[in-house]
Amino acid sequence: MPARATDARRAAVLGKPIAHSLSPVLHRAAYEELGLAGWSYDRFEVDEAALPAFFRGLGPEWAGLSLTMPLKRAVIPLLDEISDTAAAVDAVNTVVFDADGRKRGDNTDIPGMVAALREHGIEQVGSAAILGAGATASSALAALSRVCTGEVVAYVRSEPRAEEMRQWGRRLEVDVRTADWSDAAEALRAPLVIATTPAGTTDALAAAVPERPATLFDVLYEPWPTELAARWSMYGGAVVGGLDLLVHQAVLQVEQMTGLAPAPLEAMRRAGEQALAAR
């Protein structure tokens, strides 16, 4: 049932650490734009060990939860069902509480990535490269399964990580080849490069950006721009940033939790930009 302005409903983002999260800014901006005066959205620092007790303490006023690391996999046993998208990568970042008490899990990171790419005119590419091999890289592979028609090369630091990416490729039916991180400069010539590594990891690659780069999707939003993204833009390449991803996945969360669509994308983006500028 769609939310009503008079409803007193709660939602929140959980994770550890969580103080840096922009999710409250984005969701609260959506509630204001949608006229949901009775809705609130908070943040709670919760780790895997504390998650079951947190769930047991939730009352009927709760509409949904956003989940970040390290909870995206730990939450799955606590749910009644998860979407095919979440099951594809064993990761849930969205929980919706139905009126009958059922707890449904979904992953909005993957369609959020696809939406962010499409917003920048990327509907389909013949090949792509991924920098990194962590949890975000598996979501990137799942997104590429929808937009990439050919080979994806994943640049990683170890053979165990390489094997993980090959396994994800087989599971997601993506043609994945792995390469050593020492050759990561080669990735920058791909039609689409998705950087999934922590802050600072790709800084050394900035000097290797080609003169006519294609598209870079850097999932970081703070600090922004990264050195790689700044050099990419300077050379005229298209850049999709972490805030693009964060906003698009949050739009989908708001729509699922409130039952109201479309969520106010531009108002949420402005709120996120203003919050980052103020930091």
C-alpha positions as a Markdown table, in Angstrom:
| # | Residue | x | y | z |
|---|---|---|---|---|
| 1 | Met | 0.0 | 0.0 | 0.0 |
| 2 | Pro | 1.4 | 3.4 | -0.9 |
| 3 | Ala | 2.5 | 5.7 | 2.0 |
| 4 | Arg | 0.3 | 8.4 | 3.2 |
| 5 | Ala | 1.5 | 11.8 | 4.4 |
| 6 | Thr | 0.0 | 11.2 | 7.8 |
| 7 | Asp | 1.7 | 7.8 | 8.3 |
| 8 | Ala | 4.3 | 7.6 | 11.1 |
| 9 | Arg | 6.8 | 5.2 | 9.6 |
| 10 | Arg | 10.5 | 4.6 | 10.2 |
| 11 | Ala | 13.4 | 3.5 | 8.1 |
| 12 | Ala | 17.2 | 3.6 | 8.6 |
| 13 | Val | 20.6 | 2.6 | 7.2 |
| 14 | Leu | 22.6 | 0.0 | 9.1 |
| 15 | Gly | 26.3 | -0.8 | 8.9 |
| 16 | Lys | 29.7 | -0.5 | 10.6 |
| 17 | Pro | 31.1 | 2.1 | 10.2 |
| 18 | Ile | 28.1 | 4.2 | 9.4 |
| 19 | Ala | 28.7 | 7.8 | 10.4 |
| 20 | His | 29.8 | 8.7 | 6.9 |
| 21 | Ser | 26.7 | 7.5 | 5.2 |
| 22 | Leu | 24.8 | 9.9 | 3.0 |
| 23 | Ser | 21.7 | 7.7 | 2.9 |
| 24 | Pro | 19.8 | 9.7 | 5.6 |
| 25 | Val | 20.4 | 12.9 | 3.6 |
| 26 | Leu | 19.0 | 11.3 | 0.4 |
| 27 | His | 16.0 | 9.6 | 2.0 |
| 28 | Arg | 15.0 | 12.5 | 4.1 |
| 29 | Ala | 15.1 | 14.8 | 1.0 |
| 30 | Ala | 12.8 | 12.3 | -0.8 |
| 31 | Tyr | 10.4 | 12.2 | 2.1 |
| 32 | Glu | 10.2 | 16.0 | 2.1 |
| 33 | Glu | 9.6 | 16.2 | -1.6 |
| 34 | Leu | 6.9 | 13.5 | -1.4 |
| 35 | Gly | 5.2 | 15.2 | 1.5 |
| 36 | Leu | 5.8 | 12.3 | 3.9 |
| 37 | Ala | 5.9 | 14.5 | 7.1 |
| 38 | Gly | 5.4 | 11.5 | 9.4 |
| 39 | Trp | 8.4 | 9.5 | 8.0 |
| 40 | Ser | 11.8 | 9.4 | 9.6 |
| 41 | Tyr | 15.1 | 7.9 | 8.4 |
| 42 | Asp | 18.1 | 7.3 | 10.8 |
| 43 | Arg | 21.4 | 5.6 | 10.9 |
| 44 | Phe | 22.6 | 2.9 | 13.3 |
| 45 | Glu | 26.0 | 1.3 | 13.7 |
| 46 | Val | 25.3 | -2.4 | 13.7 |
| 47 | Asp | 27.7 | -5.3 | 13.0 |
| 48 | Glu | 26.9 | -8.9 | 12.0 |
| 49 | Ala | 26.8 | -10.1 | 15.6 |
| 50 | Ala | 24.2 | -7.4 | 16.7 |
| 51 | Leu | 22.0 | -7.7 | 13.6 |
| 52 | Pro | 19.6 | -10.5 | 14.8 |
| 53 | Ala | 18.9 | -8.6 | 18.0 |
| 54 | Phe | 18.3 | -5.4 | 16.1 |
| 55 | Phe | 15.8 | -7.1 | 13.9 |
| 56 | Arg | 14.0 | -8.6 | 16.9 |
| 57 | Gly | 13.5 | -5.1 | 18.3 |
| 58 | Leu | 11.8 | -3.7 | 15.3 |
| 59 | Gly | 8.1 | -2.8 | 15.6 |
| 60 | Pro | 5.3 | -2.5 | 13.1 |
| 61 | Glu | 6.2 | 1.2 | 12.4 |
| 62 | Trp | 9.2 | 0.1 | 10.4 |
| 63 | Ala | 8.9 | 0.3 | 6.6 |
| 64 | Gly | 12.4 | -0.7 | 5.6 |
| 65 | Leu | 16.2 | -0.7 | 6.0 |
| 66 | Ser | 19.2 | 0.1 | 3.9 |
| 67 | Leu | 22.2 | -2.1 | 4.5 |
| 68 | Thr | 25.9 | -1.4 | 3.9 |
| 69 | Met | 29.0 | -3.4 | 4.8 |
| 70 | Pro | 29.4 | -5.7 | 6.6 |
| 71 | Leu | 25.7 | -6.7 | 6.6 |
| 72 | Lys | 24.7 | -7.3 | 3.0 |
| 73 | Arg | 25.3 | -11.1 | 3.3 |
| 74 | Ala | 24.7 | -11.5 | 7.0 |
| 75 | Val | 21.1 | -10.3 | 6.7 |
| 76 | Ile | 20.0 | -13.0 | 4.3 |
| 77 | Pro | 19.1 | -15.7 | 6.9 |
| 78 | Leu | 16.9 | -13.2 | 8.7 |
| 79 | Leu | 14.6 | -12.6 | 5.7 |
| 80 | Asp | 11.5 | -14.4 | 4.4 |
| 81 | Glu | 12.5 | -14.0 | 0.8 |
| 82 | Ile | 15.1 | -12.3 | -1.4 |
| 83 | Ser | 14.8 | -11.1 | -5.0 |
| 84 | Asp | 16.5 | -12.8 | -7.9 |
| 85 | Thr | 18.8 | -9.8 | -8.2 |
| 86 | Ala | 20.0 | -10.1 | -4.6 |
| 87 | Ala | 20.3 | -13.9 | -4.9 |
| 88 | Ala | 22.6 | -13.5 | -8.0 |
| 89 | Val | 25.3 | -11.9 | -5.9 |
| 90 | Asp | 24.4 | -13.2 | -2.4 |
| 91 | Ala | 24.0 | -9.5 | -1.2 |
| 92 | Val | 21.0 | -7.6 | 0.1 |
| 93 | Asn | 21.2 | -3.8 | 0.5 |
| 94 | Thr | 17.5 | -3.2 | 0.9 |
| 95 | Val | 14.9 | -4.7 | 3.3 |
| 96 | Val | 11.2 | -3.9 | 3.0 |
| 97 | Phe | 8.7 | -4.9 | 5.8 |
| 98 | Asp | 5.3 | -5.8 | 4.4 |
| 99 | Ala | 2.1 | -5.1 | 6.2 |
| 100 | Asp | 1.8 | -8.9 | 7.0 |
| 101 | Gly | 5.2 | -8.9 | 8.7 |
| 102 | Arg | 7.1 | -10.5 | 5.9 |
| 103 | Lys | 10.7 | -9.3 | 5.4 |
| 104 | Arg | 11.8 | -9.0 | 1.8 |
| 105 | Gly | 15.3 | -8.4 | 0.6 |
| 106 | Asp | 16.5 | -6.9 | -2.6 |
| 107 | Asn | 19.7 | -5.4 | -4.1 |
| 108 | Thr | 19.3 | -2.0 | -5.6 |
| 109 | Asp | 23.0 | -1.5 | -6.2 |
| 110 | Ile | 22.9 | -3.5 | -9.5 |
| 111 | Pro | 20.0 | -1.7 | -11.2 |
| 112 | Gly | 21.3 | 1.5 | -9.7 |
| 113 | Met | 24.6 | 1.0 | -11.5 |
| 114 | Val | 22.7 | 0.2 | -14.8 |
| 115 | Ala | 20.5 | 3.4 | -14.3 |
| 116 | Ala | 23.6 | 5.5 | -13.6 |
| 117 | Leu | 25.3 | 4.3 | -16.8 |
| 118 | Arg | 22.1 | 4.8 | -18.8 |
| 119 | Glu | 21.8 | 8.4 | -17.5 |
| 120 | His | 25.2 | 9.0 | -19.0 |
| 121 | Gly | 24.2 | 7.5 | -22.3 |
| 122 | Ile | 25.8 | 4.0 | -21.8 |
| 123 | Glu | 23.2 | 1.5 | -23.0 |
| 124 | Gln | 25.5 | -1.2 | -24.3 |
| 125 | Val | 29.3 | -1.8 | -24.6 |
| 126 | Gly | 31.2 | -4.5 | -26.4 |
| 127 | Ser | 33.7 | -5.0 | -23.6 |
| 128 | Ala | 34.6 | -3.6 | -20.2 |
| 129 | Ala | 37.2 | -3.6 | -17.5 |
| 130 | Ile | 36.8 | -3.8 | -13.7 |
| 131 | Leu | 39.4 | -2.6 | -11.3 |
| 132 | Gly | 39.3 | -4.6 | -8.1 |
| 133 | Ala | 37.6 | -7.8 | -6.9 |
| 134 | Gly | 35.7 | -7.1 | -3.8 |
| 135 | Ala | 31.9 | -7.2 | -3.1 |
| 136 | Thr | 31.3 | -4.1 | -5.2 |
| 137 | Ala | 33.1 | -5.8 | -8.1 |
| 138 | Ser | 30.6 | -8.7 | -8.1 |
| 139 | Ser | 27.8 | -6.2 | -8.3 |
| 140 | Ala | 29.6 | -4.5 | -11.1 |
| 141 | Leu | 29.8 | -7.8 | -12.9 |
| 142 | Ala | 26.0 | -8.3 | -12.4 |
| 143 | Ala | 25.4 | -4.9 | -13.9 |
| 144 | Leu | 27.7 | -5.6 | -16.8 |
| 145 | Ser | 25.7 | -8.8 | -17.5 |
| 146 | Arg | 22.9 | -6.3 | -18.6 |
| 147 | Val | 25.0 | -3.9 | -20.6 |
| 148 | Cys | 28.2 | -5.6 | -21.9 |
| 149 | Thr | 28.0 | -8.0 | -24.8 |
| 150 | Gly | 31.6 | -9.2 | -24.8 |
| 151 | Glu | 34.6 | -9.8 | -22.5 |
| 152 | Val | 35.1 | -8.3 | -19.1 |
| 153 | Val | 38.7 | -8.1 | -17.8 |
| 154 | Ala | 39.1 | -7.9 | -14.0 |
| 155 | Tyr | 42.4 | -6.6 | -12.7 |
| 156 | Val | 43.2 | -8.1 | -9.3 |
| 157 | Arg | 46.1 | -8.4 | -6.9 |
| 158 | Ser | 46.0 | -12.2 | -6.1 |
| 159 | Glu | 45.1 | -15.5 | -7.7 |
| 160 | Pro | 42.4 | -16.2 | -5.0 |
| 161 | Arg | 40.7 | -13.0 | -5.9 |
| 162 | Ala | 41.1 | -13.8 | -9.6 |
| 163 | Glu | 39.4 | -17.1 | -9.1 |
| 164 | Glu | 36.6 | -15.5 | -7.2 |
| 165 | Met | 36.0 | -13.2 | -10.1 |
| 166 | Arg | 36.0 | -16.0 | -12.6 |
| 167 | Gln | 33.5 | -17.9 | -10.4 |
| 168 | Trp | 31.3 | -14.8 | -10.3 |
| 169 | Gly | 31.6 | -14.6 | -14.1 |
| 170 | Arg | 30.4 | -18.2 | -14.5 |
| 171 | Arg | 27.6 | -17.7 | -12.1 |
| 172 | Leu | 26.4 | -14.5 | -13.8 |
| 173 | Glu | 27.1 | -15.8 | -17.3 |
| 174 | Val | 29.6 | -13.1 | -18.0 |
| 175 | Asp | 32.8 | -13.7 | -20.1 |
| 176 | Val | 35.4 | -12.8 | -17.5 |
| 177 | Arg | 39.2 | -12.8 | -18.0 |
| 178 | Thr | 41.5 | -11.9 | -15.1 |
| 179 | Ala | 44.7 | -9.9 | -15.2 |
| 180 | Asp | 47.3 | -8.9 | -12.6 |
| 181 | Trp | 47.0 | -5.5 | -11.0 |
| 182 | Ser | 50.4 | -4.6 | -12.2 |
| 183 | Asp | 48.9 | -4.4 | -15.7 |
| 184 | Ala | 46.0 | -2.2 | -14.6 |
| 185 | Ala | 47.0 | 0.6 | -16.9 |
| 186 | Glu | 45.8 | -1.5 | -19.8 |
| 187 | Ala | 42.3 | -1.4 | -18.4 |
| 188 | Leu | 42.0 | 2.3 | -19.1 |
| 189 | Arg | 41.7 | 1.7 | -22.8 |
| 190 | Ala | 38.5 | -0.3 | -22.4 |
| 191 | Pro | 35.2 | 1.2 | -23.7 |
| 192 | Leu | 34.0 | 1.1 | -20.1 |
| 193 | Val | 36.1 | 1.0 | -16.9 |
| 194 | Ile | 34.5 | 0.4 | -13.5 |
| 195 | Ala | 36.7 | 1.2 | -10.6 |
| 196 | Thr | 35.6 | -0.6 | -7.4 |
| 197 | Thr | 38.6 | -0.1 | -5.2 |
| 198 | Pro | 39.0 | 1.9 | -1.9 |
| 199 | Ala | 40.1 | 5.5 | -1.9 |
| 200 | Gly | 43.6 | 6.1 | -3.1 |
| 201 | Thr | 44.0 | 2.7 | -4.8 |
| 202 | Thr | 43.8 | 4.0 | -8.4 |
| 203 | Asp | 45.6 | 7.3 | -7.9 |
| 204 | Ala | 48.8 | 5.9 | -9.4 |
| 205 | Leu | 46.9 | 5.0 | -12.6 |
| 206 | Ala | 45.9 | 8.7 | -13.3 |
| 207 | Ala | 49.2 | 9.3 | -15.2 |
| 208 | Ala | 48.3 | 6.4 | -17.6 |
| 209 | Val | 44.9 | 7.8 | -18.8 |
| 210 | Pro | 44.9 | 7.7 | -22.6 |
| 211 | Glu | 44.5 | 10.9 | -24.6 |
| 212 | Arg | 41.0 | 9.9 | -25.7 |
| 213 | Pro | 39.4 | 7.9 | -22.9 |
| 214 | Ala | 35.9 | 6.4 | -23.2 |
| 215 | Thr | 33.8 | 6.0 | -20.0 |
| 216 | Leu | 35.0 | 5.7 | -16.3 |
| 217 | Phe | 32.6 | 4.6 | -13.6 |
| 218 | Asp | 34.3 | 5.3 | -10.3 |
| 219 | Val | 32.1 | 4.0 | -7.4 |
| 220 | Leu | 33.7 | 6.4 | -4.8 |
| 221 | Tyr | 31.9 | 9.6 | -3.9 |
| 222 | Glu | 34.3 | 10.8 | -1.1 |
| 223 | Pro | 36.9 | 12.1 | -1.8 |
| 224 | Trp | 35.6 | 13.4 | -5.1 |
| 225 | Pro | 36.9 | 13.6 | -7.7 |
| 226 | Thr | 39.5 | 10.9 | -7.4 |
| 227 | Glu | 42.8 | 11.6 | -9.1 |
| 228 | Leu | 41.8 | 9.1 | -11.8 |
| 229 | Ala | 38.4 | 10.7 | -12.4 |
| 230 | Ala | 39.9 | 14.2 | -12.5 |
| 231 | Arg | 42.5 | 13.2 | -15.1 |
| 232 | Trp | 39.8 | 11.3 | -17.1 |
| 233 | Ser | 37.6 | 14.4 | -17.2 |
| 234 | Met | 40.6 | 16.6 | -18.1 |
| 235 | Tyr | 41.2 | 14.4 | -21.2 |
| 236 | Gly | 37.5 | 14.6 | -22.2 |
| 237 | Gly | 36.3 | 11.2 | -21.1 |
| 238 | Ala | 32.8 | 10.6 | -19.7 |
| 239 | Val | 32.8 | 10.0 | -15.9 |
| 240 | Val | 30.1 | 8.4 | -13.8 |
| 241 | Gly | 30.7 | 8.9 | -10.1 |
| 242 | Gly | 29.8 | 7.2 | -6.8 |
| 243 | Leu | 27.1 | 9.8 | -6.0 |
| 244 | Asp | 25.4 | 8.8 | -9.3 |
| 245 | Leu | 25.3 | 5.2 | -8.1 |
| 246 | Leu | 24.3 | 6.2 | -4.5 |
| 247 | Val | 21.4 | 8.3 | -5.7 |
| 248 | His | 20.0 | 5.9 | -8.2 |
| 249 | Gln | 20.1 | 2.9 | -5.8 |
| 250 | Ala | 18.5 | 5.1 | -3.1 |
| 251 | Val | 15.7 | 6.1 | -5.5 |
| 252 | Leu | 14.8 | 2.5 | -5.9 |
| 253 | Gln | 14.9 | 2.0 | -2.1 |
| 254 | Val | 12.5 | 4.9 | -1.5 |
| 255 | Glu | 10.1 | 3.6 | -4.1 |
| 256 | Gln | 10.1 | 0.1 | -2.5 |
| 257 | Met | 9.8 | 1.3 | 1.0 |
| 258 | Thr | 7.1 | 4.0 | 0.4 |
| 259 | Gly | 5.2 | 2.5 | -2.5 |
| 260 | Leu | 5.4 | 5.8 | -4.3 |
| 261 | Ala | 7.0 | 6.2 | -7.7 |
| 262 | Pro | 8.8 | 7.9 | -9.2 |
| 263 | Ala | 11.0 | 9.0 | -6.3 |
| 264 | Pro | 12.4 | 12.6 | -6.6 |
| 265 | Leu | 15.8 | 11.8 | -8.2 |
| 266 | Glu | 16.9 | 15.4 | -8.7 |
| 267 | Ala | 15.9 | 16.6 | -5.2 |
| 268 | Met | 17.9 | 13.6 | -3.8 |
| 269 | Arg | 20.9 | 14.4 | -6.0 |
| 270 | Arg | 20.9 | 18.1 | -4.9 |
| 271 | Ala | 20.7 | 17.1 | -1.3 |
| 272 | Gly | 23.6 | 14.7 | -1.7 |
| 273 | Glu | 25.7 | 17.3 | -3.5 |
| 274 | Gln | 25.1 | 19.9 | -0.9 |
| 275 | Ala | 26.0 | 17.5 | 1.9 |
| 276 | Leu | 29.2 | 16.5 | 0.3 |
| 277 | Ala | 30.1 | 20.2 | -0.4 |
| 278 | Ala | 29.6 | 20.9 | 3.3 |
| 279 | Arg | 32.0 | 18.2 | 4.5 |
